[in-house]
Amino acid sequence: MKQPLRIDTTEKPHPEDIEFILQQLLAFNRDRAGEGNFQQLAIFLRNEGARLAGGLIGSTYWQWLYIDILWIDETWRGQGYGHALLEAAEQEAVRRGCKYAYLDTFSFQAPEFYQQQGYVIFGELPNFPPGYSRFFLKKEIHL
């Protein structure tokens, strides 16, 4: 007879426990959807002294580019660098075989910027955080 399981809630999980759960989910996903060819993607903006002034962090898998973070130092905003980072990420993603891109952003961040770059909203979580919305956007990037 199997012993009943217990729920164990913690604010400080062991890294190996998190890694175990992640690897189990990845194995399940591979069994169902095939190898995703997951690859990290990082594109940086640097000044002449090689100091970071911005960057885009994401990943590619299953023919999708996921943009996790896009940030530019306030000094350099509004000068086309966001567009350049996004374009560089999309080009690299296409080179890797991607056909689509997706991301999420908050209403106080840059939903209009992404829409100007051809992304369309496909979902919204209102009051996340309170008084704002979280938007989910996507775009076809294959040419």
Buried (B, 14 or more C-beta within 10 A) or exposed (E): EEEEEEEEEEEEEEEEEEEEEEEEEEEEBEEEEEEBEEEEBEBEBEEEEEEEBBBBBBBBBBBBBBBEEBBBBEEBBEEEBBEBBBBBBBEBBBEBEBBBBBBBBBBEBBBEBBBEBBBEBEEEEEEEEEEBBBBBBBBEBEE
